[in-house]
Each structure stands twice: as structure tokens, then as C-alpha cells.
Amino acid sequence: MDNIFRDKAQKIQMLLLDVDGVLTDGTFERQGDDEVKRFHSRDGIGLVLARKAGLKLGLISGRESKAVMYRAKELKMDFVRLGEGDKLSALQQALEQEGLSEEQIAFMGDDLPDLPLLSRVGLSAAVADAHPEVRTRVHYVTRARGGFGAVREFVDQILAAKGLLPDLLQEYLR
């Protein structure tokens, strides 16, 4: 972890995520009117750890999905905007709702519609299989692909930079 990442991560108070290709592997399966999505358990535990560390959590996605809404409720997300064509507007809403500045926000994305947010937030990340243009414009690129623990990897890096990870891990070692 370099000093620039560490300095930026220490200011983070909220983690916002794109959904498709970040929290999921980006594939869709239709079953009638419902859409099936797969979520990785490590990402879920990472988000639980982030919440325990005091971070606010949120999702901003261009697509609406009952499965994502259910997962957001399950993970007690503070901010959820699905079917949002204007992701910058959603970011502004999150800032106002939580009383935060852009430098206090981390955002993780994977494709071109995420670029406006990635260029505005204090700490940006892309999954390993993100569009090449996205990977060149972020502070951190995960080793894991979207939907396969990339969110957890980013959360662990943020919590480590804040010096919070060792205490959170101790809860599981007791």
C-alpha cells in the first residue's frame, strides 16, 4: 500500500459501489420477471466489517433489481439508488444525506458509466476485470474480479490504511 492510497483511505467515511460487475460478476439471468444475481459471501463479510468500523455504505446502479434491493436491505446499506441514469446526481444525494464531502467518499466501479464518479471521489477503485480505460483512471485496481471478492479486497485495504483491520479481525479470533 503506497502513501497516497493510505492518506486518501484515512479520510474515507463512506463506501459507495456500483453493482453489476462489482458486487456481482456482471452477468444476468432471467427467470420470468425476476433477475437472478450472484453475490460473493466474502464481499458481504467485508461490508459487515466496514459497517462495524463506522463506514457508511451505499449502492449506485444504473439498473433496478429486486435481488439487489434485497441484498442492500440484508447488508443494512445507508444509501441505495438503483435505476439511476445520472450517477453524479446520486453521488450528490449521498453527500447531502450523510453530510460528507467528496474526499470522504470511496467509490468502486467497473465500466465507462462509472468514470464521472470515479474522477470525483476521494478514493476510487476498479475491479480486476474492469474496462481498461477505467483501470487506468483509479487509485486502486483489485486483484479479484467483480463478484469474486473484489469489494472485500478494497474494504480490507481501506480498513488496513485506517489501522482498524487488526481489531476487527480479533473479534473472529476470540
Secondary structure, 3 states (H helix, E strand, C coil): CCHHHHHHHHCCCEEEECCCCCCCCCCCEEECCEEECCCCHHHHHHHHHHHHCCCEEEEECCCCCHHHHHHHHHCCCCEEECCCCCHHHHHHHHHHHHCCCHHHEEEEECCHHHHHHHCCCCEEEECCCCCHHHHCCCCEECCCCCCCCHHHHHHHHHHHHCCCHHHHHHHHHC
